[in-house]
């Protein structure tokens, strides 16, 4: 049986979460008495997922050492996508690959739906995003990103851009996606091309690359959920209850 490999992105400094990130990465910030990373690890344990790699950067020495840690030493001048592909040699096609941001938590039902998906690229998507965003901020349009898809087939044709109206947002990518083992090789090949085409690739967001994949006709599909997750960008997010 093919083993699912999980990569958790933990490299960011989390400046907007200070003072909680003065001496530790965002994933080790506590929410309701538990570390953000611990929430994720407990969900993975429910599905007996043990092949977990942490991709660190800022204060990577504070990450739990019972898991392999790949360190992006350029974390201060690069972005999330670059950190992810620091672990490229571990992205083998002998199993599906799950990528999770380190500053999010989610219910086991979200992961279960992702694991059940057979699509080449599956992106967990909150279709009831406005309710959660309104609990976090006064003007959701300022922070949310575009997300447009065919609601019948679930195939995504745009995400990660700056929305002009609420109609540009049919859902929100939560920071959790899966690449099928059958498409891992092509996924990595596209990144090599992406790097050659974008001089500033070191500062690209993961959504920039996902949008590039969409434009190259790489099959990218949404896995719809309704809340039951949270992300932590600011101190105020620590006060919001999980939807």
N, C-alpha and C positions, 0 to 999 in steps of 0.2 A: 504493500500500500504506500502510495506517495505521501511524503510528509510535508505538511504546510509549514512554510518558513515565514516568520514574522519579523518585521523591521520597525522599531519604534524610534521616531525622530526626537532626540532629546538634546540637540546641540545649542538651541537659542539661549540668549541671555535673559530674556523676559524682563526687559527694563521697565515696562508698564506695570509689572507686578511687584516692583520694589516697595517696601523693604523685604518682602518675602523671598526674593531671589538674590539678595546681597551675597550669599555664600553657597547657593545651590541652584541647579537648573530648575526650570519651570515644572518639570515632571515630578519633582520632589516637594512641591508646595502642598500643604495640607488643605483639604476641603472636607468639612464636616467630620474632622477627626481622623481622616485617612489620606495618605499620599495619593496624588493623581495617578502615579505609576502603579500603585498597588491596586487601584480600581481595575486597571486594564489587566494586570497579571492575574487577578482573581477570575476575571471573565475568561481569559485564555485557559485557565486551569479547568474550568467547567467543561471545556471541550477537549481536554487532554492535549492541548497544544504546548509543546515544550521547546521547540526550536525557535528561540527568541534571541534576536540580536538588538542591542541598544546602540544607537548611533549618537555619540556624544560630541561635545565641543566645550562649551562653557562649563567649568567645574565638573568635567567628566570624572574626576577622581572621586566625586561624591556618589556616583551611580553604583548600584549594587553589583558586587563583583561575581556573583554566582551566574551571571549571564555574560556572554561575549560582548565586549564593548569595542566598537570601531570609533576612532576619534578623528573628527575633522579639525585639524590643528589651525585651519584658516577660518574658523567659525565666525570670528569678529568681522571679517570682510566678505563673507559669502552668505548664501541663502540656503533654504531648505532642500532644494533639488540637488544642489552640489553635495550637501551632506548625505543625502540618500545614496548617491552613486559612489560615495566613498566606500560603500559596502558592496560594490558591484561584483566582486569576485565571489561573494557569498550568494549571489542571485543565480542559482543553478536551476535548470529546467526539470529537475527530478521531483518537483512538487510545486503547488501554487505558492504565490508570494503575496503576503498581506503587508501593506504599509499603513502605519498608524501614526498620526501626530502625537507627540508626547504630552501635549497640553489639553487633551480632551479625555472625557470619560463617556461610557455608553453602556446601555443595558445589554445583557446577554442576547436578547432577542435580535438586536441589530447585527451582532456578530453571526448569529445563527443564519440569518437571511443572507449575509454575505457569503458564508461558507457553502450555502445551498446553491448559489448562483453558478451557472455553467458558462457564463459569457466570458469572452477574452479579457475584457477589462470591466470590472464591476465597481461602481462608486456608490457608497452609502449616501442617500439623499433624504433630507428632511423636507417632506412636502407640506408640512404644517409649520414651517419655519417662522412665520410672522408672530405667532403667539410667544415663542421663546425669545425672539429678538426684541419684542416690545417690553419684555420683562427686564431686559438688559440695558436698553437705551431709549432715548426720546425720539430719535430719528433713525429708524432701522435702515433707511435707504443709504445712509452715509457709510455704513459698515458692511452691508450685505454685498454679495457679488452676483453677477448674472448667472443664470442657469436656465437653459432652454432645451427642451427635449420633445420627442414624439411620445405623448403620454400612452399611446396604445402599445408601441413596440418597446418603449423605455430607452430608445437610443438617444444619446445626448449629442447635440450639435453646437452647444456653446456653454462655457462656464468660466468663471474666474475673472470676468471683466467688470468694469465700473458700470453699474446700471443707470439708465436715465429715468426709467419709471419702474413702478412695481410690476408692470407687465413683463419686464425683462427677467423676472425672478419667479420661476415656476417651482423652485425648490432650493435648498442649500446643501452643497457638498460639505460634509461634516469633518473631513480630514481622515477618512478611512476608506481604503480601496484594495482591490485584489486583482492580480494578474494571473491568469490561468497558466499552468505549466506549459501548455501548448503554445503560448505566445510570449514566454519570458525572453527567448532569444531575440525575437523581433522587437520587443520592448527595449532591450539593451542596444540593438542596432539603431533604432530610431534616436536614442539618446546621443550616439556618436554623431549622427547627422545633425541633430539639434545643436550640438556644440560647435560644429563647423559653420553653421548658419548664423549663430548668435554670438557676437563678440562679447556680450555681457552675460554669457550663460552662467557664470559663477554666481550671479545675483538673481537668477530666475527663480520664480516660485514654482512649486509643484504643479499648480494649476496652469501655469504657462506651458509646461510640458504636456500636460493632459490635453490642453486645447490644441497644441501642435499635433498630438496623436490623432485627435478628431479630424483635423484638417488633412491628415495623411490617410484618411479612411480606415484607421485602426478602429476596430469595433469597441466603442465605449458605451456602456449601458448603466442606467441608474438602478439602485436597489432602494426602493422607497420605504421610509419609516415615518413615524409621526412622533416627534420629540423623543423623550427617553435618552437624552444625551446632553452634554454640556461642554463648552470650551472656556478656557480661562486666559484671557488676554490682559485684563485689568484687575485691579483690586476689587472693583465693584462686582466682577463676575463671581467672586468668592461668596457674595451675599445672596446670589440667585439660587433658588432651589431647582433641582434637576426636574425637567419637564416630563 
